Amino acid sequence: MMAAKKRWSELSTAAKAAVLIAAAAQIALQAAALWDISQRTPAQIKGSRKGWVAASFINFAGPLAYFLRGRA
């Protein structure tokens, strides 16, 4: 069974804070990955620069994958 979706106004203060912290972390992680990709030479990146830029838009997984596997 799926739980019913809640509106923002129905969330507790703690749940709202958790969502905002997760969103801020996601944005910061993606911004860091995009900045790092733009600063490196092609020889310093494993794979395609365009591919890593696209992957960085996949929630937390893309930027984390880049930092763990994409840098030479």
All heavy atoms as a GROMACS GRO file, in nm:
protein
  540
    1MET      N    1   0.083  -0.119   0.000
    1MET     CA    2   0.000   0.000   0.000
    1MET      C    3   0.087   0.125   0.000
    1MET      O    4   0.187   0.131   0.067
    1MET     CB    5  -0.086   0.004   0.126
    1MET     CG    6  -0.211  -0.077   0.120
    1MET     SD    7  -0.305  -0.042   0.269
    1MET     CE    8  -0.461  -0.020   0.194
    2MET      N    9   0.045   0.222  -0.076
    2MET     CA   10   0.115   0.350  -0.078
    2MET      C   11   0.053   0.446   0.023
    2MET      O   12  -0.068   0.451   0.039
    2MET     CB   13   0.104   0.414  -0.216
    2MET     CG   14   0.218   0.382  -0.307
    2MET     SD   15   0.195   0.465  -0.463
    2MET     CE   16   0.311   0.596  -0.445
    3ALA      N   17   0.139   0.518   0.090
    3ALA     CA   18   0.091   0.621   0.181
    3ALA      C   19   0.040   0.739   0.100
    3ALA      O   20   0.091   0.769  -0.008
    3ALA     CB   21   0.202   0.666   0.274
    4ALA      N   22  -0.059   0.806   0.153
    4ALA     CA   23  -0.114   0.923   0.085
    4ALA      C   24  -0.010   1.034   0.086
    4ALA      O   25   0.063   1.053   0.183
    4ALA     CB   26  -0.241   0.970   0.155
    5LYS      N   27   0.000   1.107  -0.025
    5LYS     CA   28   0.093   1.219  -0.032
    5LYS      C   29   0.043   1.331   0.058
    5LYS      O   30  -0.076   1.359   0.065
    5LYS     CB   31   0.105   1.270  -0.175
    5LYS     CG   32   0.175   1.175  -0.266
    5LYS     CD   33   0.192   1.237  -0.403
    5LYS     CE   34   0.264   1.144  -0.496
    5LYS     NZ   35   0.283   1.204  -0.628
    6LYS      N   36   0.140   1.394   0.125
    6LYS     CA   37   0.105   1.506   0.211
    6LYS      C   38   0.142   1.636   0.142
    6LYS      O   39   0.238   1.643   0.068
    6LYS     CB   40   0.181   1.497   0.344
    6LYS     CG   41   0.132   1.386   0.433
    6LYS     CD   42   0.200   1.396   0.568
    6LYS     CE   43   0.146   1.292   0.661
    6LYS     NZ   44   0.202   1.305   0.796
    7ARG      N   45   0.066   1.737   0.169
    7ARG     CA   46   0.098   1.871   0.122
    7ARG      C   47   0.204   1.930   0.214
    7ARG      O   48   0.221   1.887   0.328
    7ARG     CB   49  -0.026   1.960   0.123
    7ARG     CG   50  -0.133   1.914   0.026
    7ARG     CD   51  -0.251   2.011   0.033
    7ARG     NE   52  -0.361   1.963  -0.047
    7ARG     CZ   53  -0.378   1.995  -0.175
    7ARG    NH1   54  -0.293   2.075  -0.235
    7ARG    NH2   55  -0.480   1.947  -0.241
    8TRP      N   56   0.276   2.027   0.162
    8TRP     CA   57   0.380   2.093   0.240
    8TRP      C   58   0.325   2.143   0.373
    8TRP      O   59   0.388   2.128   0.477
    8TRP     CB   60   0.439   2.209   0.159
    8TRP     CG   61   0.548   2.282   0.229
    8TRP    CD1   62   0.540   2.402   0.290
    8TRP    CD2   63   0.684   2.238   0.246
    8TRP    NE1   64   0.661   2.437   0.344
    8TRP    CE2   65   0.752   2.338   0.318
    8TRP    CE3   66   0.754   2.125   0.207
    8TRP    CZ2   67   0.886   2.328   0.352
    8TRP    CZ3   68   0.888   2.116   0.241
    8TRP    CH2   69   0.952   2.216   0.312
    9SER      N   70   0.206   2.201   0.371
    9SER     CA   71   0.146   2.256   0.493
    9SER      C   72   0.112   2.147   0.595
    9SER      O   73   0.094   2.177   0.713
    9SER     CB   74   0.022   2.337   0.458
    9SER     OG   75  -0.075   2.254   0.397
   10GLU      N   76   0.102   2.023   0.550
   10GLU     CA   77   0.068   1.913   0.641
   10GLU      C   78   0.191   1.849   0.706
   10GLU      O   79   0.178   1.768   0.797
   10GLU     CB   80  -0.011   1.805   0.566
   10GLU     CG   81  -0.145   1.853   0.513
   10GLU     CD   82  -0.213   1.753   0.422
   10GLU    OE1   83  -0.144   1.669   0.360
   10GLU    OE2   84  -0.336   1.760   0.413
   11LEU      N   85   0.309   1.883   0.658
   11LEU     CA   86   0.431   1.825   0.714
   11LEU      C   87   0.465   1.890   0.848
   11LEU      O   88   0.439   2.008   0.870
   11LEU     CB   89   0.548   1.845   0.618
   11LEU     CG   90   0.541   1.773   0.484
   11LEU    CD1   91   0.660   1.812   0.398
   11LEU    CD2   92   0.536   1.623   0.503
   12SER      N   93   0.529   1.811   0.932
   12SER     CA   94   0.576   1.866   1.060
   12SER      C   95   0.694   1.959   1.035
   12SER      O   96   0.756   1.957   0.928
   12SER     CB   97   0.618   1.753   1.154
   12SER     OG   98   0.736   1.691   1.103
   13THR      N   99   0.728   2.037   1.134
   13THR     CA  100   0.841   2.127   1.122
   13THR      C  101   0.970   2.048   1.098
   13THR      O  102   1.054   2.088   1.016
   13THR     CB  103   0.855   2.214   1.250
   13THR    OG1  104   0.732   2.286   1.268
   13THR    CG2  105   0.969   2.311   1.238
   14ALA      N  106   0.985   1.936   1.165
   14ALA     CA  107   1.104   1.853   1.148
   14ALA      C  108   1.110   1.796   1.006
   14ALA      O  109   1.218   1.792   0.945
   14ALA     CB  110   1.105   1.739   1.249
   15ALA      N  111   0.998   1.755   0.951
   15ALA     CA  112   0.995   1.701   0.816
   15ALA      C  113   1.028   1.810   0.714
   15ALA      O  114   1.101   1.785   0.617
   15ALA     CB  115   0.859   1.639   0.786
   16LYS      N  116   0.976   1.929   0.735
   16LYS     CA  117   1.008   2.041   0.645
   16LYS      C  118   1.157   2.072   0.650
   16LYS      O  119   1.219   2.096   0.546
   16LYS     CB  120   0.927   2.166   0.684
   16LYS     CG  121   0.780   2.157   0.651
   16LYS     CD  122   0.709   2.283   0.696
   16LYS     CE  123   0.560   2.275   0.671
   16LYS     NZ  124   0.488   2.394   0.719
   17ALA      N  125   1.214   2.072   0.770
   17ALA     CA  126   1.356   2.099   0.785
   17ALA      C  127   1.439   1.992   0.714
   17ALA      O  128   1.537   2.023   0.646
   17ALA     CB  129   1.394   2.107   0.933
   18ALA      N  130   1.399   1.867   0.726
   18ALA     CA  131   1.471   1.757   0.661
   18ALA      C  132   1.468   1.772   0.509
   18ALA      O  133   1.570   1.751   0.442
   18ALA     CB  134   1.413   1.623   0.703
   19VAL      N  135   1.353   1.809   0.456
   19VAL     CA  136   1.341   1.828   0.310
   19VAL      C  137   1.430   1.944   0.265
   19VAL      O  138   1.501   1.933   0.164
   19VAL     CB  139   1.193   1.853   0.271
   19VAL    CG1  140   1.182   1.900   0.127
   19VAL    CG2  141   1.110   1.727   0.292
   20LEU      N  142   1.430   2.052   0.337
   20LEU     CA  143   1.511   2.168   0.300
   20LEU      C  144   1.660   2.139   0.311
   20LEU      O  145   1.738   2.181   0.225
   20LEU     CB  146   1.473   2.289   0.385
   20LEU     CG  147   1.333   2.346   0.359
   20LEU    CD1  148   1.302   2.457   0.458
   20LEU    CD2  149   1.322   2.396   0.216
   21ILE      N  150   1.701   2.064   0.412
   21ILE     CA  151   1.842   2.028   0.428
   21ILE      C  152   1.884   1.936   0.314
   21ILE      O  153   1.992   1.953   0.256
   21ILE     CB  154   1.868   1.964   0.566
   21ILE    CG1  155   1.855   2.071   0.674
   21ILE    CG2  156   2.004   1.896   0.571
   21ILE    CD1  157   1.851   2.018   0.815
   22ALA      N  158   1.801   1.838   0.280
   22ALA     CA  159   1.834   1.746   0.171
   22ALA      C  160   1.842   1.821   0.038
   22ALA      O  161   1.931   1.795  -0.043
   22ALA     CB  162   1.730   1.634   0.163
   23ALA      N  163   1.751   1.915   0.017
   23ALA     CA  164   1.753   1.993  -0.108
   23ALA      C  165   1.878   2.080  -0.115
   23ALA      O  166   1.943   2.088  -0.221
   23ALA     CB  167   1.628   2.080  -0.117
   24ALA      N  168   1.915   2.142  -0.005
   24ALA     CA  169   2.035   2.226  -0.003
   24ALA      C  170   2.160   2.141  -0.027
   24ALA      O  171   2.252   2.182  -0.100
   24ALA     CB  172   2.045   2.300   0.130
   25ALA      N  173   2.165   2.022   0.033
   25ALA     CA  174   2.279   1.933   0.012
   25ALA      C  175   2.288   1.890  -0.134
   25ALA      O  176   2.397   1.885  -0.191
   25ALA     CB  177   2.269   1.812   0.104
   26GLN      N  178   2.174   1.859  -0.193
   26GLN     CA  179   2.173   1.817  -0.334
   26GLN      C  180   2.223   1.930  -0.424
   26GLN      O  181   2.304   1.908  -0.512
   26GLN     CB  182   2.031   1.776  -0.375
   26GLN     CG  183   2.007   1.765  -0.524
   26GLN     CD  184   2.096   1.662  -0.593
   26GLN    OE1  185   2.131   1.563  -0.534
   26GLN    NE2  186   2.131   1.688  -0.717
   27ILE      N  187   2.175   2.049  -0.402
   27ILE     CA  188   2.216   2.163  -0.484
   27ILE      C  189   2.365   2.191  -0.466
   27ILE      O  190   2.437   2.214  -0.564
   27ILE     CB  191   2.130   2.286  -0.451
   27ILE    CG1  192   1.986   2.264  -0.500
   27ILE    CG2  193   2.189   2.413  -0.512
   27ILE    CD1  194   1.886   2.364  -0.447
   28ALA      N  195   2.414   2.186  -0.343
   28ALA     CA  196   2.555   2.212  -0.318
   28ALA      C  197   2.644   2.104  -0.381
   28ALA      O  198   2.747   2.135  -0.441
   28ALA     CB  199   2.580   2.218  -0.167
   29LEU      N  200   2.602   1.979  -0.371
   29LEU     CA  201   2.679   1.870  -0.429
   29LEU      C  202   2.683   1.880  -0.581
   29LEU      O  203   2.789   1.863  -0.642
   29LEU     CB  204   2.617   1.736  -0.386
   29LEU     CG  205   2.695   1.609  -0.412
   29LEU    CD1  206   2.832   1.616  -0.347
   29LEU    CD2  207   2.617   1.490  -0.358
   30GLN      N  208   2.570   1.911  -0.641
   30GLN     CA  209   2.568   1.926  -0.787
   30GLN      C  210   2.651   2.045  -0.831
   30GLN      O  211   2.726   2.037  -0.928
   30GLN     CB  212   2.426   1.939  -0.839
   30GLN     CG  213   2.425   1.946  -0.991
   30GLN     CD  214   2.286   1.960  -1.050
   30GLN    OE1  215   2.192   1.989  -0.979
   30GLN    NE2  216   2.276   1.941  -1.179
   31ALA      N  217   2.639   2.156  -0.761
   31ALA     CA  218   2.717   2.275  -0.797
   31ALA      C  219   2.867   2.246  -0.786
   31ALA      O  220   2.945   2.287  -0.872
   31ALA     CB  221   2.679   2.392  -0.706
   32ALA      N  222   2.907   2.175  -0.681
   32ALA     CA  223   3.048   2.140  -0.665
   32ALA      C  224   3.095   2.050  -0.778
   32ALA      O  225   3.205   2.068  -0.831
   32ALA     CB  226   3.070   2.072  -0.530
   33ALA      N  227   3.014   1.953  -0.816
   33ALA     CA  228   3.050   1.863  -0.926
   33ALA      C  229   3.061   1.939  -1.057
   33ALA      O  230   3.159   1.922  -1.131
   33ALA     CB  231   2.949   1.749  -0.938
   34LEU      N  232   2.965   2.024  -1.087
   34LEU     CA  233   2.969   2.101  -1.211
   34LEU      C  234   3.088   2.194  -1.215
   34LEU      O  235   3.154   2.209  -1.318
   34LEU     CB  236   2.838   2.178  -1.230
   34LEU     CG  237   2.715   2.093  -1.260
   34LEU    CD1  238   2.588   2.179  -1.256
   34LEU    CD2  239   2.728   2.023  -1.394
   35TRP      N  240   3.120   2.257  -1.102
   35TRP     CA  241   3.235   2.346  -1.097
   35TRP      C  242   3.363   2.266  -1.120
   35TRP      O  243   3.450   2.308  -1.197
   35TRP     CB  244   3.240   2.419  -0.963
   35TRP     CG  245   3.355   2.513  -0.956
   35TRP    CD1  246   3.359   2.641  -1.002
   35TRP    CD2  247   3.485   2.486  -0.904
   35TRP    NE1  248   3.483   2.695  -0.981
   35TRP    CE2  249   3.564   2.601  -0.920
   35TRP    CE3  250   3.542   2.375  -0.844
   35TRP    CZ2  251   3.696   2.608  -0.880
   35TRP    CZ3  252   3.674   2.381  -0.803
   35TRP    CH2  253   3.750   2.498  -0.821
   36ASP      N  254   3.374   2.151  -1.052
   36ASP     CA  255   3.493   2.069  -1.066
   36ASP      C  256   3.510   2.020  -1.210
   36ASP      O  257   3.621   2.024  -1.264
   36ASP     CB  258   3.487   1.949  -0.971
   36ASP     CG  259   3.620   1.878  -0.961
   36ASP    OD1  260   3.709   1.930  -0.891
   36ASP    OD2  261   3.635   1.771  -1.025
   37ILE      N  262   3.401   1.977  -1.273
   37ILE     CA  263   3.406   1.933  -1.413
   37ILE      C  264   3.455   2.046  -1.503
   37ILE      O  265   3.536   2.025  -1.592
   37ILE     CB  266   3.268   1.881  -1.459
   37ILE    CG1  267   3.234   1.751  -1.386
   37ILE    CG2  268   3.264   1.860  -1.610
   37ILE    CD1  269   3.088   1.709  -1.400
   38SER      N  270   3.408   2.167  -1.478
   38SER     CA  271   3.445   2.280  -1.563
   38SER      C  272   3.591   2.321  -1.545
   38SER      O  273   3.649   2.382  -1.634
   38SER     CB  274   3.353   2.399  -1.537
   38SER     OG  275   3.383   2.459  -1.412
   39GLN      N  276   3.649   2.290  -1.430
   39GLN     CA  277   3.786   2.333  -1.400
   39GLN      C  278   3.892   2.232  -1.445
   39GLN      O  279   4.009   2.267  -1.453
   39GLN     CB  280   3.802   2.359  -1.250
   39GLN     CG  281   3.714   2.470  -1.197
   39GLN     CD  282   3.741   2.602  -1.265
   39GLN    OE1  283   3.854   2.647  -1.274
   39GLN    NE2  284   3.637   2.666  -1.315
   40ARG      N  285   3.853   2.110  -1.474
   40ARG     CA  286   3.949   2.005  -1.509
   40ARG      C  287   3.970   1.995  -1.659
   40ARG      O  288   3.881   2.023  -1.737
   40ARG     CB  289   3.903   1.871  -1.455
   40ARG     CG  290   3.909   1.865  -1.305
   40ARG     CD  291   3.872   1.728  -1.253
   40ARG     NE  292   3.883   1.728  -1.108
   40ARG     CZ  293   3.994   1.695  -1.043
   40ARG    NH1  294   4.100   1.657  -1.107
   40ARG    NH2  295   3.996   1.698  -0.911
   41THR      N  296   4.089   1.950  -1.696
   41THR     CA  297   4.116   1.923  -1.837
   41THR      C  298   4.054   1.788  -1.872
   41THR      O  299   4.026   1.708  -1.782
   41THR     CB  300   4.268   1.917  -1.863
   41THR    OG1  301   4.322   1.804  -1.792
   41THR    CG2  302   4.338   2.045  -1.820
   42PRO      N  303   4.031   1.761  -2.002
   42PRO     CA  304   3.976   1.631  -2.040
   42PRO      C  305   4.060   1.513  -1.991
   42PRO      O  306   4.005   1.408  -1.959
   42PRO     CB  307   3.974   1.638  -2.193
   42PRO     CG  308   3.960   1.784  -2.222
   42PRO     CD  309   4.040   1.853  -2.115
   43ALA      N  310   4.190   1.530  -1.980
   43ALA     CA  311   4.276   1.422  -1.931
   43ALA      C  312   4.255   1.393  -1.783
   43ALA      O  313   4.288   1.284  -1.736
   43ALA     CB  314   4.422   1.459  -1.955
   44GLN      N  315   4.198   1.488  -1.711
   44GLN     CA  316   4.174   1.471  -1.567
   44GLN      C  317   4.037   1.415  -1.537
   44GLN      O  318   4.002   1.400  -1.421
   44GLN     CB  319   4.191   1.605  -1.495
   44GLN     CG  320   4.332   1.659  -1.499
   44GLN     CD  321   4.339   1.798  -1.437
   44GLN    OE1  322   4.258   1.885  -1.466
   44GLN    NE2  323   4.438   1.816  -1.351
   45ILE      N  324   3.958   1.385  -1.640
   45ILE     CA  325   3.823   1.332  -1.622
   45ILE      C  326   3.816   1.197  -1.690
   45ILE      O  327   3.852   1.183  -1.806
   45ILE     CB  328   3.717   1.428  -1.680
   45ILE    CG1  329   3.720   1.561  -1.607
   45ILE    CG2  330   3.578   1.366  -1.671
   45ILE    CD1  331   3.628   1.667  -1.664
   46LYS      N  332   3.768   1.097  -1.618
   46LYS     CA  333   3.749   0.964  -1.676
   46LYS      C  334   3.615   0.964  -1.748
   46LYS      O  335   3.511   0.979  -1.687
   46LYS     CB  336   3.747   0.858  -1.566
   46LYS     CG  337   3.877   0.841  -1.493
   46LYS     CD  338   3.863   0.735  -1.386
   46LYS     CE  339   3.985   0.728  -1.298
   46LYS     NZ  340   3.966   0.638  -1.185
   47GLY      N  341   3.618   0.949  -1.878
   47GLY     CA  342   3.494   0.948  -1.955
   47GLY      C  343   3.464   1.084  -2.015
   47GLY      O  344   3.547   1.174  -2.017
   48SER      N  345   3.341   1.097  -2.062
   48SER     CA  346   3.297   1.216  -2.132
   48SER      C  347   3.257   1.327  -2.034
   48SER      O  348   3.182   1.304  -1.939
   48SER     CB  349   3.176   1.180  -2.219
   48SER     OG  350   3.104   1.293  -2.256
   49ARG      N  351   3.307   1.447  -2.060
   49ARG     CA  352   3.268   1.563  -1.979
   49ARG      C  353   3.116   1.584  -1.987
   49ARG      O  354   3.050   1.605  -1.885
   49ARG     CB  355   3.342   1.687  -2.028
   49ARG     CG  356   3.314   1.812  -1.949
   49ARG     CD  357   3.384   1.932  -2.010
   49ARG     NE  358   3.526   1.916  -2.019
   49ARG     CZ  359   3.615   1.962  -1.930
   49ARG    NH1  360   3.574   2.030  -1.827
   49ARG    NH2  361   3.744   1.942  -1.947
   50LYS      N  362   3.062   1.576  -2.108
   50LYS     CA  363   2.916   1.594  -2.125
   50LYS      C  364   2.838   1.487  -2.050
   50LYS      O  365   2.733   1.514  -1.993
   50LYS     CB  366   2.879   1.592  -2.273
   50LYS     CG  367   2.922   1.715  -2.348
   50LYS     CD  368   2.881   1.708  -2.493
   50LYS     CE  369   2.931   1.829  -2.570
   50LYS     NZ  370   2.893   1.824  -2.711
   51GLY      N  371   2.890   1.366  -2.050
   51GLY     CA  372   2.824   1.257  -1.978
   51GLY      C  373   2.821   1.282  -1.829
   51GLY      O  374   2.718   1.258  -1.763
   52TRP      N  375   2.931   1.331  -1.773
   52TRP     CA  376   2.935   1.360  -1.630
   52TRP      C  377   2.846   1.478  -1.594
   52TRP      O  378   2.784   1.480  -1.488
   52TRP     CB  379   3.078   1.381  -1.583
   52TRP     CG  380   3.152   1.252  -1.567
   52TRP    CD1  381   3.261   1.212  -1.637
   52TRP    CD2  382   3.119   1.144  -1.479
   52TRP    NE1  383   3.299   1.086  -1.597
   52TRP    CE2  384   3.214   1.042  -1.500
   52TRP    CE3  385   3.020   1.124  -1.385
   52TRP    CZ2  386   3.212   0.922  -1.429
   52TRP    CZ3  387   3.017   1.004  -1.314
   52TRP    CH2  388   3.112   0.905  -1.336
   53VAL      N  389   2.840   1.577  -1.683
   53VAL     CA  390   2.749   1.690  -1.657
   53VAL      C  391   2.605   1.639  -1.652
   53VAL      O  392   2.529   1.672  -1.561
   53VAL     CB  393   2.764   1.800  -1.765
   53VAL    CG1  394   2.651   1.902  -1.756
   53VAL    CG2  395   2.899   1.869  -1.750
   54ALA      N  396   2.568   1.555  -1.749
   54ALA     CA  397   2.432   1.499  -1.749
   54ALA      C  398   2.408   1.414  -1.625
   54ALA      O  399   2.302   1.422  -1.561
   54ALA     CB  400   2.410   1.416  -1.876
   55ALA      N  401   2.506   1.334  -1.588
   55ALA     CA  402   2.491   1.246  -1.470
   55ALA      C  403   2.476   1.327  -1.342
   55ALA      O  404   2.411   1.282  -1.247
   55ALA     CB  405   2.611   1.153  -1.460
   56SER      N  406   2.534   1.446  -1.338
   56SER     CA  407   2.526   1.527  -1.216
   56SER      C  408   2.384   1.570  -1.183
   56SER      O  409   2.356   1.610  -1.071
   56SER     CB  410   2.617   1.650  -1.227
   56SER     OG  411   2.560   1.749  -1.310
   57PHE      N  412   2.294   1.558  -1.281
   57PHE     CA  413   2.155   1.596  -1.258
   57PHE      C  414   2.072   1.480  -1.202
   57PHE      O  415   1.952   1.494  -1.181
   57PHE     CB  416   2.092   1.648  -1.388
   57PHE     CG  417   2.139   1.786  -1.424
   57PHE    CD1  418   2.250   1.804  -1.504
   57PHE    CD2  419   2.073   1.897  -1.375
   57PHE    CE1  420   2.295   1.931  -1.536
   57PHE    CE2  421   2.117   2.025  -1.406
   57PHE     CZ  422   2.228   2.042  -1.486
   58ILE      N  423   2.135   1.366  -1.175
   58ILE     CA  424   2.065   1.250  -1.119
   58ILE      C  425   2.080   1.255  -0.967
   58ILE      O  426   2.171   1.196  -0.908
   58ILE     CB  427   2.120   1.117  -1.174
   58ILE    CG1  428   2.111   1.116  -1.326
   58ILE    CG2  429   2.045   0.999  -1.114
   58ILE    CD1  430   2.179   0.998  -1.391
   59ASN      N  431   1.991   1.325  -0.904
   59ASN     CA  432   1.988   1.340  -0.757
   59ASN      C  433   2.126   1.332  -0.695
   59ASN      O  434   2.219   1.394  -0.743
   59ASN     CB  435   1.892   1.240  -0.696
   59ASN     CG  436   1.749   1.276  -0.727
   59ASN    OD1  437   1.717   1.391  -0.747
   59ASN    ND2  438   1.662   1.178  -0.733
   60PHE      N  439   2.141   1.262  -0.585
   60PHE     CA  440   2.269   1.253  -0.517
   60PHE      C  441   2.365   1.158  -0.589
   60PHE      O  442   2.486   1.172  -0.580
   60PHE     CB  443   2.251   1.203  -0.373
   60PHE     CG  444   2.184   1.302  -0.283
   60PHE    CD1  445   2.048   1.297  -0.259
   60PHE    CD2  446   2.257   1.403  -0.222
   60PHE    CE1  447   1.987   1.389  -0.176
   60PHE    CE2  448   2.197   1.495  -0.139
   60PHE     CZ  449   2.060   1.488  -0.116
   61ALA      N  450   2.311   1.060  -0.659
   61ALA     CA  451   2.393   0.954  -0.718
   61ALA      C  452   2.490   1.006  -0.824
   61ALA      O  453   2.606   0.963  -0.829
   61ALA     CB  454   2.303   0.847  -0.778
   62GLY      N  455   2.446   1.096  -0.910
   62GLY     CA  456   2.531   1.147  -1.017
   62GLY      C  457   2.654   1.220  -0.967
   62GLY      O  458   2.766   1.185  -1.004
   63PRO      N  459   2.636   1.323  -0.884
   63PRO     CA  460   2.754   1.393  -0.833
   63PRO      C  461   2.846   1.303  -0.750
   63PRO      O  462   2.968   1.311  -0.761
   63PRO     CB  463   2.696   1.505  -0.747
   63PRO     CG  464   2.560   1.528  -0.801
   63PRO     CD  465   2.512   1.393  -0.848
   64LEU      N  466   2.787   1.215  -0.670
   64LEU     CA  467   2.870   1.124  -0.591
   64LEU      C  468   2.949   1.030  -0.681
   64LEU      O  469   3.067   1.004  -0.657
   64LEU     CB  470   2.784   1.044  -0.493
   64LEU     CG  471   2.728   1.121  -0.375
   64LEU    CD1  472   2.637   1.034  -0.291
   64LEU    CD2  473   2.840   1.178  -0.290
   65ALA      N  474   2.885   0.979  -0.785
   65ALA     CA  475   2.955   0.892  -0.880
   65ALA      C  476   3.070   0.966  -0.946
   65ALA      O  477   3.179   0.911  -0.963
   65ALA     CB  478   2.858   0.838  -0.985
   66TYR      N  479   3.048   1.092  -0.983
   66TYR     CA  480   3.154   1.170  -1.044
   66TYR      C  481   3.273   1.183  -0.948
   66TYR      O  482   3.388   1.161  -0.987
   66TYR     CB  483   3.106   1.310  -1.086
   66TYR     CG  484   3.221   1.399  -1.122
   66TYR    CD1  485   3.293   1.377  -1.240
   66TYR    CD2  486   3.263   1.501  -1.037
   66TYR    CE1  487   3.403   1.456  -1.271
   66TYR    CE2  488   3.372   1.580  -1.069
   66TYR     CZ  489   3.443   1.557  -1.186
   66TYR     OH  490   3.552   1.634  -1.217
   67PHE      N  491   3.247   1.221  -0.822
   67PHE     CA  492   3.358   1.240  -0.728
   67PHE      C  493   3.428   1.109  -0.695
   67PHE      O  494   3.548   1.107  -0.669
   67PHE     CB  495   3.309   1.310  -0.601
   67PHE     CG  496   3.283   1.455  -0.620
   67PHE    CD1  497   3.157   1.509  -0.600
   67PHE    CD2  498   3.384   1.541  -0.660
   67PHE    CE1  499   3.134   1.644  -0.618
   67PHE    CE2  500   3.363   1.677  -0.678
   67PHE     CZ  501   3.237   1.728  -0.659
   68LEU      N  502   3.356   0.998  -0.697
   68LEU     CA  503   3.416   0.869  -0.665
   68LEU      C  504   3.483   0.802  -0.784
   68LEU      O  505   3.583   0.733  -0.770
   68LEU     CB  506   3.310   0.774  -0.607
   68LEU     CG  507   3.252   0.816  -0.471
   68LEU    CD1  508   3.139   0.724  -0.432
   68LEU    CD2  509   3.360   0.817  -0.365
   69ARG      N  510   3.426   0.820  -0.905
   69ARG     CA  511   3.475   0.747  -1.022
   69ARG      C  512   3.515   0.834  -1.141
   69ARG      O  513   3.585   0.785  -1.230
   69ARG     CB  514   3.367   0.650  -1.072
   69ARG     CG  515   3.320   0.550  -0.971
   69ARG     CD  516   3.416   0.437  -0.965
   69ARG     NE  517   3.360   0.336  -0.876
   69ARG     CZ  518   3.434   0.259  -0.801
   69ARG    NH1  519   3.565   0.271  -0.806
   69ARG    NH2  520   3.380   0.171  -0.723
   70GLY      N  521   3.473   0.957  -1.145
   70GLY     CA  522   3.493   1.038  -1.265
   70GLY      C  523   3.622   1.116  -1.275
   70GLY      O  524   3.658   1.162  -1.381
   71ARG      N  525   3.688   1.132  -1.163
   71ARG     CA  526   3.812   1.212  -1.167
   71ARG      C  527   3.932   1.120  -1.177
   71ARG      O  528   3.943   1.022  -1.107
   71ARG     CB  529   3.821   1.299  -1.041
   71ARG     CG  530   3.702   1.393  -1.030
   71ARG     CD  531   3.715   1.494  -0.922
   71ARG     NE  532   3.730   1.434  -0.790
   71ARG     CZ  533   3.761   1.503  -0.682
   71ARG    NH1  534   3.778   1.632  -0.689
   71ARG    NH2  535   3.775   1.444  -0.566
   72ALA      N  536   4.022   1.157  -1.268
   72ALA     CA  537   4.143   1.076  -1.287
   72ALA      C  538   4.249   1.111  -1.184
   72ALA      O  539   4.250   1.211  -1.126
   72ALA     CB  540   4.196   1.098  -1.427
   0.00000   0.00000   0.00000
